[in-house]
């Protein structure tokens, strides 16, 4: 009887000890998590390092630009703190590169390489800057491509998160050309939200060219293969309408 009682007491002590150990371990884990969350993300770059990298992006191209672009992209993907540094540095530098008194060639090349990096990083926090410069171009060609319209192409690559901000431009911007570029992006991205944005803008649009483009875009959305996306069969007509050609 005594042995049985002793066994039960010993077993109880073991159970209580185990529960206490688990409770302490859980508290330690929560404390560790809290400390981790409260510690700010480590900085990955010195300011001079980022400044030198961005200065390289002002070059037209070549091995140095490719190397720096790849390095920034790789490091930005290693940790959120690194990504924040790269994105903020690009946004700040590109915003300054819209100054008309600065070197226009360097400005455009920075936008060309910087916008591509922002798109690679899906930097939705850069959408305000990109959309504000949606029609930024080198002026050499009206062809819609990254080499001529870097901000626009970056917006297209970021995709659906851009639609609400693009809809604001389409509805409220006083410049018809910017409204047309916003409509182009919305239609190119496609989807149900895009269709609603285009339909909502159509009755209010006053510019004949933009209005015609909205109408053609909505017609091109009648796509049995991929609903609410521009039909490949009407792609030529859609592009001609963008350039205001019948």
N, C-alpha and C positions, 0 to 999 in steps of 0.2 A: 504494500500500500504506500509506504514511504517512498519507495523507488518510483512508483507511478506518479506520485505527487511531485517529486523532484524533477521527473522528466517533463511534466506539463509546465512547471515553472521555468525550466531551462528553455523549452520551446517558445514560451511566451516572450522571454527576454530576447531571443533571437529575432522573433517577428517584429517586436517593438524597435529593436536596433536597426533592422532592415528598413522599416518604414521611416524612421528618423533620418537614416542615411539618404534615402530617396528624396525626402523633403528638403534636406540641406542641399543636395545636388541640384534639385529643381530651382531652389532660390539662387544658387550660384550661377546656374545657366541663365536665369532671367536677368540677374545683375550683370553678367557678362554681355548679354544682348543689349541691355540698356546702355552700358558703357560704350559698346561698339557703335550704337546708333547716335550717341551724343558726340562722338569724336568726329570732327569734320573730315571730309574726304582729303586724302593726302594730295599735295600738289605734285604734279608729274613733271612740270617744266619750270625752269627759271624764266623770268620775264624776258631776259635778253635772248634766251634760246628760242622762244616763240616769236619774238620780233625778227630775229634773223631768218627763221623759217618762212615767215610771212613775206619778208622782203624778197626771198627767193621766188615766191609765187607770183611776183610782179614781172618775172621774165616770161618771154613768149612760150618757151617750152624747153625740151632737152633733158638730158640725164639728171641734172641737178633738180629740176622741178619734179620729175618723176620720183626721185629718191626722197625728197622732202614730203611730197604728197603721201607716199606710201608710209613713211615714218610717222607722220601726224595721224594718219588713219589707223595704223597698227596700235600706236600708243593710246589713242582715244578709245579704242575698244578694250583696253586692258582693265579699266576701272571707270566708274561713273565720274569720279573727280577729274580724271584725265580728259574725259569727253567734254565735261563742262568747260574746262580751260580752253580746249581747242575751239569749241563752238563759240564761246564768248569772244575769244581773240579774233576769230574770223568775222563775226558780226560787227565788232567794233572797227576793224580795219576796212572792211568792205563798205561800211556806212561812210567812213571818211573818204573812201575812194570814189564817191559820187561828186566830189568837189570839182566844178568845171575849170578851176584855175590850176589844178594839178596835172601831172603828166597823163594824158588820156590813154596812151598806149599801155603804160604800167597799170593804170586803173582797170582797164578792160581785162588785161591778162590776170590780174588779181581776182576779178569777178569770175573769169572763165574757170580758173583752178579752184577758187574758194567755193563757188556755188556747187561745183561737182563734189567737193568734200562734204559740204553740208547735206547734199542729197544722199551720198553714201552713208552718212550717219543718221539719216532720217530725222534731221534736226527741225522738228516742228516749231521750236522756239525761234527759228530764223524766218518763219513764214511772213511776218510783218515786213521785214526788210526785203525779202525776195519779191513779194507782191507789190511793194512800193516801187520796185524797179522792174516790173514785169515786162516792160517794153524796152529795157536797156539793150542796146545793140552796138555792134562795131560799125554799122552803117555800110558795110560792104555788100550785103545781100539781104533780101527780104525773106530768104528761105528759112523756115523754122528748123533750126538745128542748134546744138549746143555751142558750136563755134561762132554763131552769130547772135543767139539769144540765150545766154547762160542762165539768167534768173528764171526765165520761163521754163526751160528744160528741167531745172532743179525742182520747180513747183510740180511739174508733171511726174517726176520721179518720186517725190514725197507722196503724191496721190491724194486719196480721199480726205485726210485731215485738212487739206487746204480748201475744200469746197466752201465751208461757211464764210471764210474770209474773202474768197473769190466772189461769192454771191454778194457780199457787201459792196465790192467794187462794181460789179455788174449792175447793181441797183442804184448806187449813189454817186459814182464817180462822174464828174462833169465832162471828162474827156472821152469822146466816143471811141478813140483808138484803144484806150485802156479798157473800156468796157468790152470791146471786141476781143482783146487778148484774154480777158477774164472768161468770156464765153467760150473761147477756144479751149482754155485749160479745163473748164468744167465739162465740156462735151467730150474732150479727149479722155479724161479720167473716167467719165461715165458712171452708171449706176442709178438707182432710184432717186437718191438725193440730188444727183446732177440733173435728172429730168425735171424734178420739182423746181429747182433753181432756174432752169431755162424757161419753163412755162410761166413761172411767177414774173420773170423779167419782161417777157414778150409784150404784154399789153401796155407797159409803161415806156417801152423803148421808142425814142423819137427819131433816131438816126436811121435812114433807109438801109444803109449797108449793114449795120449791126442787126437791125430788125430782120433783114433777109437772112442773115447768117443764123440767127436764132431759129427761124422757121425751117431752114434746111437741116439744122442740127437735130431738131425735134423729129423731123421726117426721117432722118437717118437713124434715129433711135428705134424706129419700128423694125427691129432686127430679130427675125425668128430664131436665128442661130445663137445670138448673144443679146438678149433684150436689154434696152437702155444703154446701148453702146453704138457708136457709129458703124453702120454697115459697111463692110468692105466694098460692096457693090456700089455704094454711093460715096465712097471716100473721095474720088476725083471731084465730084460735084460739090462736096462739102468743102474741100480745100479751095476750089474756085470761088465759092461763096465767101470764104474768109477774106480772099483778096478782092472781094466785091466785083467778081466777074461772073456773068451769067452763064 
